Amino acid sequence: GGWLLLQNCHLGLEFLSELMDTIATTESMSEGFRTWITTEAHPEFPINLLQSSIKFTNEPPQGVKAGLKRTYSAVTQDHLEVSNMPQWKPLLYAVAFLHTTVQERRKFGPLGWNIPYEFNQADFTASVQFVQNHLDDMDTKRGVNWSCVRYMLGEVQYGGRVTDDLDKALLNTYARVWFGEHMFSEKFCFYKDYVIPKGKTVEDYLQYIEQLPVIDTPEVFGLHPNTDITYQTNLANETLSTIVSIQPKDSGTGGGETREAVVQRLADEMLEKLPPDYNPHEVKAQLQKMGAIQPINIFLHQEIDRMQHVISRVRTTLTDLKLAIDGTIIMSEELQDALDNMYDARIPKLWFRISWESATLGFWFTELLERNQQFSSWLQDGRPNQFWMTGFFNPQGFLTAMRQETTRMNLAKGWALDSVVLHNEVTKMMKEDVVGPPPADIGGVYIYGLFLEGAGWDRRNSKLVESAPKV
């Protein structure tokens, strides 16, 4: 009648089949026996075990109210009174608010954190334990060592997970703005109407939390109101994508066009527009004329190789898919995936793995044509005056090649690659205004195609502006 707990079973998938056989073939088993399995989502997890199990998920609560409510539901009165220092209860609430904030920012994607971090209950527990220990050892005359508290929260307890410099700066800003002697004043608030309650019991705090808004404005987390547009858009897209993915995939039997007919027509259209393959001998000859050992031309050769790989894969998939629809060859798993995704206007996995992200298959294919146009015209007509930066597979490689080129041009001045740094300047020119490369005394390249998310650009004064345009 005992319980068995198997943890992190995605790391031992082979054993799970053995476990399933054991459970299925055991003749006598206590009614009170249970097997608990913890696992991450894994495509190779045994489907029969998954289907016969009761599934539980433990997701972080959505919103400040739900997050604080969950935290304080686990706080006991003894824990609330573990220290008699007046700073203890406000600090506990502030750490709980910080914990909820760092988790909530994840839902905004790159606008919330550049890298999504797995902040969890252990971070909160460790932070609270540190605050408690610090107050216990505190010299009452000197008071709280705020630089120590900020460092431990921003650099160690939560900051220990953070690897991006800008994310670290954000976390330290929270610690600096929210933790200090000012947090005990009457005027202090995390955001308007989000204050530190003055309670004596856990019930007091829960009553205050209960009257907080159910839905928070992004400004609570220090974000612009428009951030919520991005979140809601992504959420809607994800929901619609899930609905589409679980739709029946059988061929239509009604009077309308079948799935296969729709995809076959689409495949014909795409094959007709698909650019011709690059001839490796012609590419090599053209690059020799342009200077094959120049860094920027080496970069072009690498990009053309990758584009050729995409073109070949698309052509092969579409050709095989048409044959499979006609019944000439067997419909493989990969071709079935291509058929399903193309019918739903999504990018087949075969193509996505070797290419770029895009909202729909139509946008993706248009971008394929535009990317290829940039490479073919560069190869045939020579180096362009401006470059479509976001049309490269490896933009970082382009910047490195440009640095190498600039360094070589200035070797007589004693320049070294390691000491050359990039300098960016946003010009007031539109794309059509560029009629030549940058002046020789300035050097560098003109690029276009970059876009801002979460901010706006003041063209007149050439500077970033706080608010993004209203949508």
HELIX and SHEET records of a PDB file:
HELIX    1   1 CYS A    9  LEU A   11  5                                   3    
HELIX    2   2 LEU A   13  THR A   25  1                                  13    
HELIX    3   3 ILE A   47  GLN A   51  1                                   5    
HELIX    4   4 VAL A   64  SER A   73  1                                  10    
HELIX    5   5 GLN A   77  LEU A   80  1                                   4    
HELIX    6   6 TRP A   88  GLU A  104  1                                  17    
HELIX    7   7 ARG A  105  LEU A  111  5                                   7    
HELIX    8   8 GLN A  121  ASP A  136  1                                  16    
HELIX    9   9 TRP A  146  TYR A  151  1                                   6    
HELIX   10  10 MET A  152  GLN A  157  3                                   6    
HELIX   11  11 GLY A  159  ARG A  161  5                                   3    
HELIX   12  12 ASP A  165  TRP A  178  1                                  14    
HELIX   13  13 GLU A  181  PHE A  184  5                                   4    
HELIX   14  14 VAL A  202  GLU A  210  1                                   9    
HELIX   15  15 PRO A  218  PHE A  221  5                                   4    
HELIX   16  16 THR A  227  SER A  245  1                                  19    
HELIX   17  17 ARG A  259  LYS A  273  1                                  15    
HELIX   18  18 PRO A  280  MET A  290  1                                  11    
HELIX   19  19 PRO A  295  ASP A  326  1                                  32    
HELIX   20  20 GLU A  333  TYR A  343  1                                  11    
HELIX   21  21 LYS A  349  PHE A  352  1                                   4    
HELIX   22  22 LEU A  361  ASP A  381  1                                  21    
HELIX   23  23 MET A  389  GLY A  391  5                                   3    
HELIX   24  24 PRO A  395  MET A  409  1                                  15    
HELIX   25  25 LEU A  411  LYS A  413  5                                   3    
HELIX   26  26 LEU A  417  SER A  419  5                                   3    
HELIX   27  27 LYS A  431  ASP A  433  5                                   3    
SHEET    1   A 2 TRP A   3  LEU A   6  0                                        
SHEET    2   A 2 ARG A  34  ILE A  37  1                                        
SHEET    1   B 2 GLN A 386  TRP A 388  0                                        
SHEET    2   B 2 TYR A 446  TYR A 448  1                                        
SHEET    1   C 2 GLY A 456  ASP A 458  0                                        
SHEET    2   C 2 LYS A 463  VAL A 465 -1                                        
END                                                                             
